[in-house]
């Protein structure tokens, strides 16, 4: 570029500097005949958008006119690169030319602050203040350069995690990509001042990420730690400049300039009087917030973050475990820092001991995502609120999703008061819909930038939170979402945790997780930590004493050192830490002892406030604390400020990702062990009294905080109130499907009962919580106990409902006789002429049980009674449910069944009874298919899927794919079927393995395997489903499966196995279950014929024909004619066989079953080939060519090869 003429004006003479942003040249302005500096910005580094932004900033800086700011003459672009023309300065950078003494340092600092004052007044932020960007001219003038030329932190982070450029002067808000203002420059100025007066940086490390983490989380050591003779006022000013929160820094550069001027005047004039500044406390002189000794674990976490966000694979969960105080939170903070500075969004939640609402940490994350400015619902032209728009660029969120998010985070209701709740489907589907809605939000956020979700202390998490996070992990893998979930927990608490042990096992088994177990520090790691804390090399005897007492527990080490500092045993003198001989020092024997030693040195009011706060919980609200303690407001404020200075608590302020509810002043203890230590320092009597007062205060301020109220009342010994709130907490948990949590709450309430009067009211919902967990036998036991109690109190309606629920649970475990017995027992115990809603429910359930026990006539009679009573009582749900059942009862004609199902739909859909409506549509589709109304059958199948979609559960997608895959298999579309099956395999990863629809995937996979020639895989999959259906007691599905398996086994010539399988299908179908008694008989008749048992085959075929008499179902007639054809072949009744084949092929063609049509055509050809008459060869060839063409069109390579092999034999 030397000798280049830039824009026909600036002649580049020599390179005088080079950096990450570009190259600086000495140049001659040929127009004005003066020397200038030209900064040519790198095109590759900045990109188009970056160049435009930086040019805009440079143009703004060009408007500045100040003796301490370099003058910018011009800016533009040349051959695709941006350039800036500046005045040519003769001097050195502040980095190269350091001040000689404090007076000169202050003089330069005053000039810099004066320049910043001018720039900020004119709306210009420097953004990249550092010594390299301050030029000291030969006459001592300080000039600021490179205004606005800072790149974003995220753009400086490489994929490998390395940073381009320096981060030592990086303000926290700039690191996080937050809004900046003049106070951002003041932070960087504070770092420069710190370095100038001490010769050291406030935050330093070999790794850039660690430095940024210190900017975000580590408090700086006072500069006087390094330079003990520093003026106290300057010490305090620098510490204020380095505050993490911009609101805590000086308000403006003007304020800073004035303070610096006063400090310099006092330095130059010993007689000058300056305001006394309180010195930093001894605890502030301990270095804290630095990550030590976890290099290996951090490297593994960084690798996982890169994999999860740049190339998503299987692992989307990081579990950090260890004992209390081992250092889980510091490691988590480093991971959070990496995510934040790389431009990711971070959402965090915490779990606390002592009870919290269901999904509490999830709710915190949802609030953070949905309560940012401008994150509101969009309004359509009609004025109706339709969806949520997120300011982060997230796509609109439909109202059903928002309604679910409000269920998870109820206080969001204030933002959307008019939003109706979603209709219920069933407990499992409702929970899955909730989960899917949360995933939709998080997935939308992740489309804009990678997402990090953090949940701390999950050993205290509720089951719903853990289930949702597990669901999200599976969805991340299935959909390759750039999301990482970080959870911390105490491994020593696993036994007492809700269900964490099972969750950890599942995540590990499914290879979704990286587990990092943190161990205590060894001796050398302890030495490193102590060296960092004291910023000097510690002696071996001090190390040995500390390590012996703490055994390397990081929190204990830190608390023990703080206790020694608080007691004055460790103190600063002559700029160094001093102590007596170790033999004279008595160390606390436990971490609790260390904490209590520190607390005991506080004023009485502070100790009292901390004890009250510890009773309330690790996080506590000022208003609750004041009301419970009855301390005067000023006294309490002073006490809390003292505790903050003692680093025992901190004030929780809203930041970029967390939100504190309006009006709340919230504090949090530094560590959960502090809470435990304070509680244990009190007597049992005192703790009870304090818990009682805390409960009263909570009840007044937060009456819906049931879980915390139950805990506090229980600890206070207030049995009645504790039972009341445990019950309410159980009801709430059950309503939002945190079933294990509900179970715990109900058990807690039961343990507090003093009689049986309310026991039944607790056992009934406890049974529902167990039922929702598929623990059906336990649910039955709870309901039977509740029945006994309710019957004694003559609560007959409730008794009837409970019997119906118990019978349904028996059906779920496959014990259909027991289900019917329970129904009959319930009916027998009802008062004569009972006409209550519960009676109607039990009548229908009894009718349903009769159907599954092969008593179709009694089933119909009971359903008709249920229908009459439901109509009389106007019970729409019972009417619709009963009609949906009647729609499959063989005692009604096809027309009557269709009419019943249409009526069920007409009742269910307007009432949002989605589960019933879907069942009715599905049943109606089956009835219409058998009536040959294929178009209407497909319509009702689609409608069932649409309703499932409206229900919002992922199961609707499975239903849709099941229908699509079934159609593809029927039509022989192998490629389509393979694609759909792969999609289903991904989808089922998000569905609980115990769900009853899971075997459908294997059933369809089996048919695909059979059609493509892998017959053994087909058999293996179907036998797996057989086992599953038997375990579930799902005889309906088992009967249909056995038909299919019998067909495949017969094709494989495994006739004995086929016979046994089909005999079971016949037995089940004769009880009114399955697809009807004709199909298994027809298939079994073929097996008998193949075995040479012609009389038995003929007898079974006659039974099948009698059962299908009068039926005009194309499906049934196709099956029946295929059986007739194959049996006729076995008996060498060739002409009859050929006629039956022709009829069967015609039926399959009519219903569009292309695969079966082509396969039947092949079998027809084989029959001609088997006869071997003179005319058969030509007919065989014609039929095989038809089959070949069909299979070729289907792209079914196996079947095509099979047919071509037959053609080759001709």
ChimeraX attribute file (.defattr): number of C-alpha atoms within 10 A of each C-alpha:
attribute: neighborCount
match mode: 1-to-1
recipient: residues
	/A:1	11
	/A:2	12
	/A:3	11
	/A:4	13
	/A:5	16
	/A:6	17
	/A:7	11
	/A:8	10
	/A:9	15
	/A:10	24
	/A:11	22
	/A:12	21
	/A:13	17
	/A:14	14
	/A:15	16
	/A:16	13
	/A:17	11
	/A:18	12
	/A:19	10
	/A:20	12
	/A:21	18
	/A:22	18
	/A:23	16
	/A:24	21
	/A:25	22
	/A:26	23
	/A:27	27
	/A:28	20
	/A:29	20
	/A:30	13
	/A:31	9
	/A:32	9
	/A:33	10
	/A:34	12
	/A:35	18
	/A:36	21
	/A:37	25
	/A:38	29
	/A:39	23
	/A:40	21
	/A:41	24
	/A:42	18
	/A:43	16
	/A:44	12
	/A:45	15
	/A:46	19
	/A:47	12
	/A:48	13
	/A:49	8
	/A:50	17
	/A:51	23
	/A:52	15
	/A:53	15
	/A:54	21
	/A:55	20
	/A:56	16
	/A:57	19
	/A:58	24
	/A:59	19
	/A:60	18
	/A:61	25
	/A:62	20
	/A:63	14
	/A:64	18
	/A:65	14
	/A:66	15
	/A:67	14
	/A:68	22
	/A:69	26
	/A:70	24
	/A:71	21
	/A:72	25
	/A:73	17
	/A:74	14
	/A:75	19
	/A:76	18
	/A:77	16
	/A:78	11
	/A:79	8
	/A:80	14
	/A:81	17
	/A:82	21
	/A:83	24
	/A:84	22
	/A:85	23
	/A:86	22
	/A:87	16
	/A:88	18
	/A:89	17
	/A:90	10
	/A:91	17
	/A:92	16
	/A:93	19
	/A:94	21
	/A:95	16
	/A:96	12
	/A:97	13
	/A:98	16
	/A:99	18
	/A:100	9
	/A:101	10
	/A:102	16
	/A:103	15
	/A:104	14
	/A:105	16
	/A:106	23
	/A:107	17
	/A:108	22
	/A:109	22
	/A:110	22
	/A:111	19
	/A:112	23
	/A:113	23
	/A:114	21
	/A:115	25
	/A:116	29
	/A:117	20
	/A:118	19
	/A:119	23
	/A:120	19
	/A:121	14
	/A:122	13
	/A:123	13
	/A:124	21
	/A:125	22
	/A:126	24
	/A:127	22
	/A:128	25
	/A:129	29
	/A:130	22
	/A:131	22
	/A:132	16
	/A:133	17
	/A:134	23
	/A:135	25
	/A:136	24
	/A:137	15
	/A:138	11
	/A:139	8
	/A:140	13
	/A:141	17
	/A:142	26
	/A:143	24
	/A:144	25
	/A:145	23
	/A:146	22
	/A:147	24
	/A:148	21
	/A:149	21
	/A:150	17
	/A:151	19
	/A:152	17
	/A:153	20
	/A:154	18
	/A:155	15
	/A:156	20
	/A:157	19
	/A:158	11
	/A:159	10
	/A:160	9
	/A:161	16
	/A:162	12
	/A:163	18
	/A:164	14
	/A:165	15
	/A:166	12
	/A:167	22
	/A:168	20
	/A:169	23
	/A:170	23
	/A:171	30
	/A:172	25
	/A:173	20
	/A:174	18
	/A:175	21
	/A:176	22
	/A:177	17
	/A:178	10
	/A:179	8
	/A:180	15
	/A:181	18
	/A:182	21
	/A:183	23
	/A:184	25
	/A:185	26
	/A:186	28
	/A:187	28
	/A:188	24
	/A:189	27
	/A:190	24
	/A:191	26
	/A:192	24
	/A:193	25
	/A:194	25
	/A:195	16
	/A:196	22
	/A:197	23
	/A:198	17
	/A:199	14
	/A:200	15
	/A:201	18
	/A:202	25
	/A:203	21
	/A:204	16
	/A:205	13
	/A:206	7
	/A:207	11
	/A:208	20
	/A:209	20
	/A:210	21
	/A:211	23
	/A:212	26
	/A:213	25
	/A:214	25
	/A:215	27
	/A:216	22
	/A:217	17
	/A:218	18
	/A:219	21
	/A:220	24
	/A:221	21
	/A:222	23
	/A:223	27
	/A:224	21
	/A:225	22
	/A:226	17
	/A:227	15
	/A:228	17
	/A:229	12
	/A:230	15
	/A:231	16
	/A:232	20
	/A:233	20
	/A:234	22
	/A:235	23
	/A:236	18
	/A:237	19
	/A:238	24
	/A:239	22
	/A:240	18
	/A:241	26
	/A:242	27
	/A:243	21
	/A:244	19
	/A:245	18
	/A:246	21
	/A:247	9
	/A:248	12
	/A:249	21
	/A:250	18
	/A:251	14
	/A:252	18
	/A:253	25
	/A:254	19
	/A:255	13
	/A:256	25
	/A:257	21
	/A:258	13
	/A:259	16
	/A:260	20
	/A:261	16
	/A:262	18
	/A:263	23
	/A:264	19
	/A:265	17
	/A:266	16
	/A:267	16
	/A:268	11
	/A:269	10
	/A:270	8
	/A:271	9
	/A:272	11
	/A:273	11
	/A:274	13
	/A:275	9
	/A:276	8
	/A:277	13
	/A:278	10
	/A:279	13
	/A:280	17
	/A:281	13
	/A:282	15
	/A:283	18
	/A:284	17
	/A:285	22
	/A:286	23
	/A:287	19
	/A:288	19
	/A:289	17
	/A:290	23
	/A:291	21
	/A:292	17
	/A:293	19
	/A:294	16
	/A:295	11
	/A:296	9
	/A:297	16
	/A:298	17
	/A:299	12
	/A:300	14
	/A:301	24
	/A:302	17
	/A:303	13
	/A:304	22
	/A:305	28
	/A:306	18
	/A:307	18
	/A:308	26
	/A:309	22
	/A:310	15
	/A:311	13
	/A:312	21
	/A:313	18
	/A:314	18
	/A:315	24
	/A:316	31
	/A:317	29
	/A:318	22
	/A:319	20
	/A:320	25
	/A:321	23
	/A:322	19
	/A:323	17
	/A:324	20
	/A:325	20
	/A:326	21
	/A:327	23
	/A:328	26
	/A:329	17
	/A:330	17
	/A:331	22
	/A:332	21
	/A:333	20
	/A:334	24
	/A:335	22
	/A:336	22
	/A:337	24
	/A:338	24
	/A:339	23
	/A:340	21
	/A:341	23
	/A:342	24
	/A:343	20
	/A:344	24
	/A:345	23
	/A:346	22
	/A:347	24
	/A:348	22
	/A:349	21
	/A:350	18
	/A:351	22
	/A:352	18
	/A:353	14
	/A:354	17
	/A:355	21
	/A:356	20
	/A:357	21
	/A:358	29
	/A:359	25
	/A:360	22
	/A:361	26
	/A:362	27
	/A:363	23
	/A:364	20
	/A:365	24
	/A:366	24
	/A:367	24
	/A:368	21
	/A:369	24
	/A:370	21
	/A:371	17
	/A:372	16
	/A:373	10
	/A:374	12
	/A:375	16
	/A:376	19
	/A:377	21
	/A:378	17
	/A:379	13
	/A:380	10
	/A:381	7
	/A:382	7
	/A:383	8
	/A:384	11
	/A:385	17
	/A:386	18
	/A:387	19
	/A:388	22
	/A:389	19
	/A:390	23
	/A:391	15
	/A:392	16
	/A:393	12
	/A:394	18
	/A:395	17
	/A:396	16
	/A:397	20
	/A:398	16
	/A:399	19
	/A:400	22
	/A:401	24
	/A:402	27
	/A:403	21
	/A:404	23
	/A:405	23
	/A:406	22
	/A:407	20
	/A:408	27
	/A:409	21
	/A:410	15
	/A:411	13
	/A:412	19
	/A:413	15
	/A:414	9
	/A:415	13
	/A:416	17
	/A:417	8
	/A:418	10
	/A:419	15
	/A:420	11
	/A:421	14
	/A:422	20
	/A:423	16
	/A:424	16
	/A:425	23
	/A:426	16
	/A:427	19
	/A:428	16
	/A:429	21
	/A:430	22
	/A:431	23
	/A:432	23
	/A:433	25
	/A:434	26
	/A:435	27
	/A:436	23
	/A:437	24
	/A:438	22
	/A:439	21
	/A:440	16
	/A:441	21
	/A:442	24
	/A:443	24
	/A:444	20
	/A:445	22
	/A:446	19
	/A:447	15
	/A:448	16
	/A:449	17
	/A:450	24
	/A:451	27
	/A:452	26
	/A:453	20
	/A:454	25
	/A:455	24
	/A:456	22
	/A:457	23
	/A:458	27
	/A:459	26
	/A:460	23
	/A:461	28
	/A:462	27
	/A:463	24
	/A:464	25
	/A:465	22
	/A:466	24
	/A:467	20
	/A:468	21
	/A:469	23
	/A:470	22
	/A:471	19
	/A:472	26
	/A:473	27
	/A:474	25
	/A:475	22
	/A:476	26
	/A:477	21
	/A:478	19
	/A:479	14
	/A:480	19
	/A:481	26
	/A:482	28
	/A:483	32
	/A:484	28
	/A:485	24
	/A:486	23
	/A:487	25
	/A:488	23
	/A:489	26
	/A:490	21
	/A:491	18
	/A:492	13
	/A:493	18
	/A:494	17
	/A:495	11
	/A:496	11
	/A:497	19
	/A:498	21
	/A:499	21
	/A:500	23
	/A:501	15
	/A:502	13
	/A:503	16
	/A:504	18
	/A:505	12
	/A:506	14
	/A:507	20
	/A:508	15
	/A:509	10
	/A:510	13
	/A:511	13
	/A:512	21
	/A:513	23
	/A:514	18
	/A:515	18
	/A:516	18
	/A:517	17
	/A:518	17
	/A:519	16
	/A:520	18
	/A:521	23
	/A:522	13
	/A:523	16
	/A:524	13
	/A:525	16
	/A:526	24
	/A:527	23
	/A:528	17
	/A:529	23
	/A:530	25
	/A:531	16
	/A:532	18
	/A:533	20
	/A:534	18
	/A:535	18
	/A:536	11
	/A:537	12
	/A:538	16
	/A:539	11
	/A:540	10
	/A:541	12
	/A:542	15
	/A:543	17
	/A:544	16
	/A:545	16
	/A:546	23
	/A:547	20
	/A:548	12
	/A:549	17
	/A:550	23
	/A:551	17
	/A:552	23
	/A:553	21
	/A:554	23
	/A:555	17
	/A:556	27
	/A:557	24
	/A:558	20
	/A:559	24
	/A:560	26
	/A:561	23
	/A:562	23
	/A:563	25
	/A:564	20
	/A:565	21
	/A:566	21
	/A:567	14
	/A:568	13
	/A:569	18
	/A:570	18
	/A:571	18
	/A:572	15
	/A:573	10
	/A:574	10
	/A:575	13
	/A:576	13
	/A:577	17
	/A:578	13
	/A:579	16
	/A:580	10
	/A:581	10
	/A:582	12
	/A:583	8
	/A:584	9
	/A:585	13
	/A:586	10
	/A:587	17
	/A:588	21
	/A:589	13
	/A:590	14
	/A:591	22
	/A:592	21
	/A:593	18
	/A:594	23
	/A:595	23
	/A:596	20
	/A:597	19
	/A:598	21
	/A:599	24
	/A:600	14
	/A:601	14
	/A:602	16
	/A:603	12
	/A:604	12
	/A:605	17
	/A:606	23
	/A:607	21
	/A:608	17
	/A:609	21
	/A:610	25
	/A:611	22
	/A:612	24
	/A:613	30
	/A:614	24
	/A:615	25
	/A:616	25
	/A:617	22
	/A:618	22
	/A:619	20
	/A:620	21
	/A:621	17
	/A:622	18
	/A:623	17
	/A:624	26
	/A:625	24
	/A:626	20
	/A:627	18
	/A:628	21
	/A:629	19
	/A:630	11
	/A:631	16
	/A:632	10
	/A:633	13
	/A:634	9
	/A:635	14
	/A:636	21
	/A:637	17
	/A:638	14
	/A:639	21
	/A:640	24
	/A:641	16
	/A:642	18
	/A:643	21
	/A:644	18
	/A:645	13
	/A:646	20
	/A:647	14
	/A:648	20
	/A:649	22
	/A:650	18
	/A:651	15
	/A:652	18
	/A:653	13
	/A:654	12
	/A:655	10
	/A:656	15
	/A:657	17
	/A:658	21
	/A:659	17
	/A:660	15
	/A:661	11
	/A:662	6
	/A:663	7
	/A:664	14
	/A:665	15
	/A:666	19
	/A:667	19
	/A:668	20
	/A:669	23
	/A:670	15
	/A:671	15
	/A:672	18
	/A:673	18
	/A:674	23
	/A:675	24
	/A:676	16
	/A:677	19
	/A:678	20
	/A:679	20
	/A:680	15
	/A:681	13
	/A:682	12
	/A:683	9
	/A:684	13
	/A:685	9
	/A:686	12
	/A:687	19
	/A:688	20
	/A:689	14
	/A:690	23
	/A:691	24
	/A:692	22
	/A:693	24
	/A:694	27
	/A:695	30
	/A:696	19
	/A:697	21
	/A:698	24
	/A:699	16
	/A:700	11
	/A:701	13
	/A:702	14
	/A:703	14
	/A:704	15
	/A:705	17
	/A:706	24
	/A:707	23
	/A:708	27
	/A:709	30
	/A:710	29
	/A:711	22
	/A:712	29
	/A:713	25
	/A:714	24
	/A:715	21
	/A:716	23
	/A:717	15
	/A:718	17
	/A:719	17
	/A:720	15
	/A:721	20
	/A:722	26
	/A:723	24
	/A:724	17
	/A:725	25
	/A:726	28
	/A:727	25
	/A:728	21
	/A:729	29
	/A:730	30
	/A:731	21
	/A:732	20
	/A:733	26
	/A:734	23
	/A:735	17
	/A:736	19
	/A:737	23
	/A:738	25
	/A:739	27
	/A:740	22
	/A:741	24
	/A:742	30
	/A:743	23
	/A:744	18
	/A:745	27
	/A:746	27
	/A:747	18
	/A:748	18
	/A:749	26
	/A:750	22
	/A:751	11
	/A:752	18
	/A:753	15
	/A:754	11
	/A:755	8
	/A:756	12
	/A:757	11
	/A:758	14
	/A:759	17
	/A:760	23
	/A:761	17
	/A:762	20
	/A:763	24
	/A:764	24
	/A:765	22
	/A:766	29
	/A:767	29
	/A:768	23
	/A:769	28
	/A:770	20
	/A:771	22
	/A:772	19
	/A:773	18
	/A:774	16
	/A:775	16
	/A:776	21
	/A:777	17
	/A:778	15
	/A:779	26
	/A:780	25
	/A:781	14
	/A:782	22
	/A:783	26
	/A:784	21
	/A:785	16
	/A:786	27
	/A:787	25
	/A:788	13
	/A:789	20
	/A:790	23
	/A:791	17
	/A:792	10
	/A:793	11
	/A:794	12
	/A:795	12
	/A:796	21
	/A:797	21
	/A:798	21
	/A:799	26
	/A:800	26
	/A:801	22
	/A:802	27
	/A:803	29
	/A:804	28
	/A:805	25
	/A:806	27
	/A:807	28
	/A:808	26
	/A:809	24
	/A:810	25
	/A:811	22
	/A:812	21
	/A:813	20
	/A:814	18
	/A:815	18
	/A:816	23
	/A:817	16
	/A:818	19
	/A:819	29
	/A:820	25
	/A:821	17
	/A:822	24
	/A:823	29
	/A:824	18
	/A:825	13
	/A:826	24
	/A:827	20
	/A:828	10
	/A:829	13
	/A:830	16
	/A:831	12
	/A:832	8
	/A:833	7
	/A:834	14
	/A:835	15
	/A:836	15
	/A:837	21
	/A:838	20
	/A:839	26
	/A:840	29
	/A:841	28
	/A:842	28
	/A:843	30
	/A:844	30
	/A:845	29
	/A:846	29
	/A:847	28
	/A:848	27
	/A:849	29
	/A:850	27
	/A:851	25
	/A:852	24
	/A:853	21
	/A:854	17
	/A:855	18
	/A:856	24
	/A:857	15
	/A:858	17
	/A:859	26
	/A:860	23
	/A:861	15
	/A:862	22
	/A:863	28
	/A:864	19
	/A:865	16
	/A:866	26
	/A:867	25
	/A:868	14
	/A:869	22
	/A:870	26
	/A:871	14
	/A:872	11
	/A:873	15
	/A:874	12
	/A:875	15
	/A:876	17
	/A:877	18
	/A:878	28
	/A:879	26
	/A:880	28
	/A:881	26
	/A:882	30
	/A:883	29
	/A:884	29
	/A:885	25
	/A:886	30
	/A:887	26
	/A:888	25
	/A:889	23
	/A:890	17
	/A:891	18
	/A:892	16
	/A:893	12
	/A:894	18
	/A:895	12
	/A:896	15
	/A:897	24
	/A:898	25
	/A:899	16
	/A:900	23
	/A:901	29
	/A:902	20
	/A:903	17
	/A:904	28
	/A:905	25
	/A:906	14
	/A:907	21
	/A:908	24
	/A:909	16
	/A:910	10
	/A:911	14
	/A:912	18
	/A:913	22
	/A:914	22
	/A:915	20
	/A:916	25
	/A:917	29
	/A:918	26
	/A:919	18
	/A:920	31
	/A:921	25
	/A:922	21
	/A:923	23
	/A:924	27
	/A:925	26
	/A:926	21
	/A:927	22
	/A:928	21
	/A:929	19
	/A:930	19
	/A:931	19
	/A:932	17
	/A:933	16
	/A:934	17
	/A:935	11
	/A:936	14
	/A:937	22
	/A:938	17
	/A:939	13
	/A:940	20
	/A:941	20
	/A:942	18
	/A:943	17
	/A:944	26
	/A:945	23
	/A:946	17
	/A:947	20
	/A:948	24
	/A:949	17
	/A:950	17
	/A:951	25
	/A:952	27
	/A:953	23
	/A:954	21
	/A:955	24
	/A:956	20
	/A:957	18
	/A:958	23
	/A:959	21
	/A:960	19
	/A:961	20
	/A:962	19
	/A:963	16
	/A:964	16
	/A:965	25
	/A:966	17
	/A:967	17
	/A:968	22
	/A:969	25
	/A:970	20
	/A:971	19
	/A:972	26
	/A:973	20
	/A:974	23
	/A:975	14
	/A:976	16
	/A:977	23
	/A:978	17
	/A:979	11
	/A:980	17
	/A:981	21
	/A:982	11
	/A:983	14
	/A:984	20
	/A:985	15
	/A:986	15
	/A:987	19
	/A:988	21
	/A:989	17
	/A:990	22
	/A:991	21
	/A:992	14
	/A:993	11
	/A:994	12
	/A:995	13
	/A:996	13
	/A:997	16
	/A:998	18
	/A:999	20
	/A:1000	17
	/A:1001	19
	/A:1002	20
	/A:1003	22
	/A:1004	20
	/A:1005	24
	/A:1006	26
	/A:1007	24
	/A:1008	25
	/A:1009	19
	/A:1010	18
	/A:1011	20
	/A:1012	17
	/A:1013	16
	/A:1014	14
	/A:1015	19
	/A:1016	15
	/A:1017	16
	/A:1018	25
	/A:1019	22
	/A:1020	14
	/A:1021	21
	/A:1022	25
	/A:1023	18
	/A:1024	14
	/A:1025	23
	/A:1026	23
	/A:1027	12
	/A:1028	17
	/A:1029	21
	/A:1030	14
	/A:1031	14
	/A:1032	18
	/A:1033	18
	/A:1034	22
	/A:1035	24
	/A:1036	18
	/A:1037	18
	/A:1038	24
	/A:1039	28
	/A:1040	20
	/A:1041	24
	/A:1042	26
	/A:1043	25
	/A:1044	24
	/A:1045	26
	/A:1046	27
	/A:1047	22
	/A:1048	22
	/A:1049	21
	/A:1050	20
	/A:1051	13
	/A:1052	13
	/A:1053	14
	/A:1054	13
	/A:1055	21
	/A:1056	15
	/A:1057	14
	/A:1058	25
	/A:1059	22
	/A:1060	13
	/A:1061	23
	/A:1062	29
	/A:1063	19
	/A:1064	16
	/A:1065	30
	/A:1066	23
	/A:1067	15
	/A:1068	25
	/A:1069	24
	/A:1070	15
	/A:1071	18
	/A:1072	22
	/A:1073	27
	/A:1074	24
	/A:1075	18
	/A:1076	22
	/A:1077	22
	/A:1078	22
	/A:1079	26
	/A:1080	30
	/A:1081	28
	/A:1082	29
	/A:1083	26
	/A:1084	29
	/A:1085	30
	/A:1086	30
	/A:1087	29
	/A:1088	22
	/A:1089	21
	/A:1090	19
	/A:1091	15
	/A:1092	14
	/A:1093	13
	/A:1094	19
	/A:1095	12
	/A:1096	15
	/A:1097	25
	/A:1098	19
	/A:1099	13
	/A:1100	21
	/A:1101	23
	/A:1102	15
	/A:1103	17
	/A:1104	22
	/A:1105	20
	/A:1106	12
	/A:1107	15
	/A:1108	18
	/A:1109	10
	/A:1110	8
	/A:1111	15
	/A:1112	12
	/A:1113	17
	/A:1114	21
	/A:1115	20
	/A:1116	22
	/A:1117	20
	/A:1118	24
	/A:1119	19
	/A:1120	23
	/A:1121	22
	/A:1122	25
	/A:1123	28
	/A:1124	25
	/A:1125	29
	/A:1126	25
	/A:1127	26
	/A:1128	22
	/A:1129	23
	/A:1130	18
	/A:1131	14
	/A:1132	14
	/A:1133	14
	/A:1134	18
	/A:1135	13
	/A:1136	15
	/A:1137	25
	/A:1138	20
	/A:1139	15
	/A:1140	22
	/A:1141	26
	/A:1142	17
	/A:1143	18
	/A:1144	28
	/A:1145	23
	/A:1146	15
	/A:1147	21
	/A:1148	22
	/A:1149	17
	/A:1150	16
	/A:1151	17
	/A:1152	15
	/A:1153	19
	/A:1154	24
	/A:1155	25
	/A:1156	19
	/A:1157	27
	/A:1158	26
	/A:1159	20
	/A:1160	21
	/A:1161	25
	/A:1162	22
	/A:1163	20
	/A:1164	28
	/A:1165	27
	/A:1166	20
	/A:1167	23
	/A:1168	23
	/A:1169	19
	/A:1170	15
	/A:1171	15
	/A:1172	12
	/A:1173	9
	/A:1174	8
	/A:1175	11
	/A:1176	17
	/A:1177	16
	/A:1178	14
	/A:1179	15
	/A:1180	25
	/A:1181	18
	/A:1182	15
	/A:1183	20
	/A:1184	24
	/A:1185	18
	/A:1186	18
	/A:1187	27
	/A:1188	24
	/A:1189	15
	/A:1190	22
	/A:1191	25
	/A:1192	14
	/A:1193	12
	/A:1194	22
	/A:1195	16
	/A:1196	20
	/A:1197	14
	/A:1198	15
	/A:1199	24
	/A:1200	19
	/A:1201	14
	/A:1202	14
	/A:1203	21
	/A:1204	16
	/A:1205	11
	/A:1206	16
	/A:1207	15
	/A:1208	7
	/A:1209	6
	/A:1210	11
